[in-house]
Amino acid sequence: MDRYHRFNVRRAIFFLLATITVIIGAAVLKITASVVLPFTIALLLAIVTSPLVKFLEKFHIPRVISVFMVLFFLIGVIWFMGMVIYKTGRTLIPLYPKYEAKLTEIYIFAARFFELPYDEHLSFIENLWGQLGVRNRVRYMTLSFSNSFLGFLRDALMVIIFLAFTLFETSIFREKLDRAFDGTSAITIKKVASDVMTQVTRYLSVKFVISVFNGIIIGFGLRLVGLEFAAVWGVIQFVVNFIPTVGSIAVGLAATAFAMIQFWPEPGPILAVGLIMLLVNIILGTIIDPKVMGDRLGLSPLVVLVSLLIWGYIWGFAGLILAVPMTAIIKIVCESIPVLEPISILLGGHKAVKASKT
């Protein structure tokens, strides 16, 4: 009985220390996000693009050239999305008076419906300032956007640099493991690394393809309806599709709200935009996506939603995109450590629970 009691006490102390360690680790990740986040993104990109580098090497292309070809491809993708958003911003400026007039019409309708004050001698922004104090909000958002854009350029450069060196290091990674650890430890670490690379690569690769199709279909569909900046909505849909459930809902509501501003007071195009966003996200997000993805990562849907909250709090928008692969990596590591295996089961979905019983 004493031995059993001592075992439970040690177990309780272990999980208490583990909880404290997790909280401290999350705080450290949040504080050091400016350095850790670009490196994490680069590491995940290296996991995904490493097979592509190996594929190019099969054609007797030197590794240095193969790595630079992959880097130029990624830079090209980022440049394309940036140019689409930049040109949209330049086009949006001269169209602002038209949108303000539409917003004024919507505001007058809402003001009459909710019995809000409205001064016809003031502009829409001035009327809204009187209701919500938008002046300070606009200043804050403008300053935040400027800082975020400069931070994005800095982080993108750091990601490219980290990615280049990581891809160069992958060729000798296994040899380093053999020299750094003994036989048993090296085998365990190799297995964990192999599982992480396999599952994360499959997830991100399939998710990338699905997101591309999602963005293209949304872009063409909204263009057929006549929604302005349809290409931008396609790019946004491609990016946020990496955020499970929440991302598709957010971009769907945003596109429908923009359609209301553009097409007001015609209900037909507004409903068409809403239906396109709804149908595409239902078909691709809840039917095709689960069938193609299957249960690759074995994560519980509840765990996925909680991970979005946690990683989003730690790393912001980037954390929302990285939440699923980062949680999957934690689950894989816990599977390989016997004392942490219960955590892996708790993170797993229905199939993981059934597999643990057999």
N, C-alpha and C positions, 0 to 999 in steps of 0.2 A: 504493500500500500504506500509506504514511504517512497519507494522507487517510482511508482506511478505518479505520486504527487510531485516529486522532484522533476519528472519528465514534463508534466503539464506546466509547472512553473517556468522551466527553461524554454518551453515552446512559447508561452505567453510573453516572456522577456524578449525572445527572438522576434516575434511579430511586432511587438511594441517598438523595438529598435529599428525594424524594417520600415515601419510606418513613419517614424521620425526621419529616417534616412531618405525616404521617398519625398517627404515634405521639404526637407533641406535641398534635395536634388532638384526639385521643381523650382525652388526659389533661386538656386544657382543658375539654372537654365534661363530663367526669366531675366536675371540681372546681366548675364553674359550673352544675351541673345544677339548682340551686334557682331559677335565673333562665332559663337556656336551655331547659330542658325545658317549662315552661309556655308559653313563647313558641312553641316548635316545635309543641306540641299545638294551640295556637291557630291557627298558620299552616296546618297540615293541615286543621283544621276549617274555616278560612276558604276553602281551596281547594274543599272538598266542598260547603259551604253557599252559596258565592257564586252558583252557578247557581240555587239556590232563591230567593235575594234578587232576582236578575234576573227570575225567573218571577213573583214577586209584583209587581214594578214594571210588568210588562205589563198588570196590572189597574189601573194608574194609582194604585198605592199609593206614597206617598213613600218614598224610600230609608231615611230615619230610622226610619219605622214598620216597614218590611220587615225591617230589621236587628234591631229590638227583638222582632219576632214570632219570628224565628229564634232569638234568644237565649232568649226565654221557653220555646220548645219544647225547647231543649237543657237548660235548667234544670229543666223538668218531667220530662224523662227521668232526669236525675241524681237529682232528688228522689224519683221513684218507686222507683228501685233502692235508694236509701238507706233509704227507709221500709220496704221489704220486708226488708232486712237488719236494720234497727233492731227491727222488730216480732218478727222471728225470734229476735233476741238476748233480748228480754224474755220470749218464750215458752219459750226454752231453759232459762232459770234454774230455774223450778219443776220442769222435767222432768229436771234433772240427777241426782237420786237414782236414777231409773229407769235412766238410761244408765250410771251408776256400777255398779249391780247387774249389768247386762249385761256391762260390761267386766270385772267381777270374775269372772263365770262364764267368760268367754273366757280371762282370765288364769290361772284355775285349770286349765283344760284345757291351755293352753300350758305351764304350769309342770310339770304332770305329764308331758307329752309330752317336754319338753326337760330334765326333772329340775332345775327351778329351785326355790329356796327360796320358801316361802309361809307366812305367818303368818295364820291365820284370825281372830286377834283384831285385826288391823290392817285399815284400809280399803284399797281398791284403789290409791289414790294413794300411801298410805304404803308399800305393798308395792313399788310401782313405783319410788318414790324410792330404796328400798334397792338396786334393780337398776341404775337408769340415772341416778341423781342428778337426778331431775326437778324438785326444788324450785327449784334455781337456773335451770333452763331455763324453768320457768313464770314466775318473776319477770322474767327477761329478755324473754320473749315478751310478757308483759303490758305492760311498760314500752315495748317496741318498738311494740306495737299502739297504745298511747296516743299516742306521738309520731307514728306514721304517720298516725293519724286526724286529728290536728291539722294535720299537714303536708298531708294531702289537702284539708282545708277551705281552707287558705291557697293551695295551688296551684290549686284549682278557681276561687277568686275571681280569681286572677291570669290564668287562662286566659280567663275571661269578659271581663275588662277588655281583654286583648290582642286577643281575637277581635272585640270591638266596634270598636276602633280600626282593626283590619286590614280589616274589611269596609267601613268608611267610606273607607279609602284605595284599595281596589281599583278604584273608579270612575275614578280619575285616574292609575292605575298606568301605563297605556300612554302617556299624555301625558308623564309624568315620564321614561319611557325615551327618548322621542323628543327631549326637551330635554337630557337628561343625556349621551347618546351620539350619535355620528355615525351616518350611514345604515347602514353595514355592521354595526357593533357592535350597534346597536339591533335590526336584523333578526335577528341571531344570538341575542341575549338574549330577544327576543320568541318565537323558535322554541323555545328551551329552556323558557321559562316556559309556553308553550302546551302543549308535550309533557308537562311535569310535571303541569299542571292536568288535562289530558285523561286521562292514564293513571292518576294517583293518584285522581282523582275516580271513574273507572270502577271501579277496584279496590275502594276503600273503600265505594262505594255498593252494589255487588253483594255485597261481603263483609258489609255491614250487613244487607241483606235476608236473606241465607242464615243469618246468625247469629241473626236474629230468629226465623226458622222453626225453626232448630235448638233455640233455647231454649224455644220454645213446645211443640215436640214432646216434648222431654225432660221439661219440666214436667208436661204432661198424662200422658205415659207413666208417670212415676214416681208420679204421683197415683193412677193406676189400680191400680198395684201396692200402694199404701198406704204408700209411703215418706213419712215426715214431712218437712216443709219442702221439698216438691217445687218450690214457686215459687222458693225461694232457689237450688236446684240449676239451675233454668231460667235465672235471672239469671246465675249463675256460668258456665253453659255459653255464654250469649250473649257474655259478656266474653272468656272464654278462647278462643273460636272464632277470634278475631283472631290468635291465636298458632298458626301452622301446626304440625300434627302433635302437638307436645309438649303444647299446651294441652288438646286433646281426650283424650289419654291420661291426663293428670294428673287431670282432673275425673272421668273414668270410674273410675279407681282409687279416688278419694276417695269418690264416691257408693257404690261397691260396699262399701268399708270401713264407711261409715256404715250401709248396709243390714245388714251383718253384725252391727253393734252392736245395731240395732233389732230384727232378726228372729231373732237367735240363740236356739235352735239349729235353727230351721227352715231347710232349705236352699233350698226352693222360691222364696220371695220374693227371697232373696239372688241366686240364679241369674237370676231374672227381671230384676232391676235391672241386673246385669252384662250380660245379653243386650241389654236396651234401649239401654244406653250404647254397646255395641259395634256393634249394627246401625245405629243412627242415625248414629253417627260414620263407619261404613263407607259407608253409602248417601249421606249428605250430604257427608262429608269427602273420600272417595276416588272417588266416582262422579259425583254431581251437581255438586259444587263445581268440580272440574276442567273439566267440560264447559261449565258456565256461565261460569266465569272464563276458560277457554281459556288462551292464552299471552299474556295482556294485558301483563304486566310483563316477560316474556322472561327471567326469572331462573332460574339453574340450581338444582335442588333442594338440591345440596350447598352452594351459596352461601347459600341461605335458612337452612339449619341453622347454618352458620358465623356468619351475620349475627345469628341469635338469641343465640348465645354472646357475640358482641362487644357488641351493643347492650344485651343483658341485663346484662352486666358494667358498662357505662357508666351506664345509667339504670335498672337494676333491672327491676321488673315492667313499668313503662311502656315501657322499652326493648324488651321482648319483643313488646309490641303494635305498637310503631312500627318494628320491625326491617325488615319487608318494604317498606313505603313509603319509608323512609329509604334503604335500599339501592337501590331503584328510582330514586330521585332522583339518587343518585350515578352510577348507570349511564347515565341520560339525559344528565347533564352531561358525562360522559366521552365519550359519542357525538358531542357537538358540538365537542369539542376534539381536533384531529387527533393530537396527540402522546399523548393519553390514550385513544385509540380501542382499543388492545390491551387495556386494563383493562376496557373495556366488553364486549369479546368474551369475556374470561375470566369476567366476571360473568354473561354470558348463558347461556341454555339451548341445547338442540339446534337450535332454529329460528334462533337468532341466529348460530350457527356456520355453518349452511347459507347464511344470507342474506349473511354476510360473504364467502363464497366466490364468490357469483354477481356 
